Amino acid sequence: MNKSLFLIPLAGMMMACSHKVAKPAAPSSGADSATISPVQVEPIASKPLGMVLKASAFRMTGDYSDNVAITIDGQGNITYYPAPTDITDNSRPLDLGGGWWLNRQGISANSVFTRYTFDEYRKLQNTPSPQELKAAVIPGARVSEMVKLPVPASQAESSLPEIKDYLKSL
């Protein structure tokens, strides 16, 4: 009974919002009939909007550059972890000097590092469970600083000298 009381108003709202095609009015021959002329709409001239993913660099609490990172939120829940097939040689961060590393794995400010090396993780047949990943976290191994870089992620590796200069200026 309660469901039907809920469905009746819902059905009414859906019918009120449904797409309907207006039937053309029958032509009238009276002198008081108005003629409707089409409105010309000019397109607005603008550049296409797009979002470009910026490269990022990070520092760690130790040298964990060969360790797979996962991301954990403030409540201790894992919000990001890669599948073994996601890890390639191009996932390893690149040393930028001064403790900075070019992010190539999707690391964020909430990332922590696991005992899994890139080579070990890549060879796994299955993705570890969230419990296994949490158990593999190296105590205290985390991202300590993160910065967005002024270059697109797709151009970061070809812009290493500029990135290094930018990081020196921080």
Secondary structure, 3 states (H helix, E strand, C coil): CHHHHHHHHHHHHHHHCCCCCCCCCCCCCCCCCCCCCCCCCCCCCCCCCCCCCEEEEEEECCCCCCEEEEEECCCCCEEECCCHHHCCHHHCCEEEECCEEECCCCCCCCEEEEEEEHHHHHCCCCCCCHHHHHHCEEEEEEEEEEEEEEEEHHHCHHHHHHHHHHHHCC
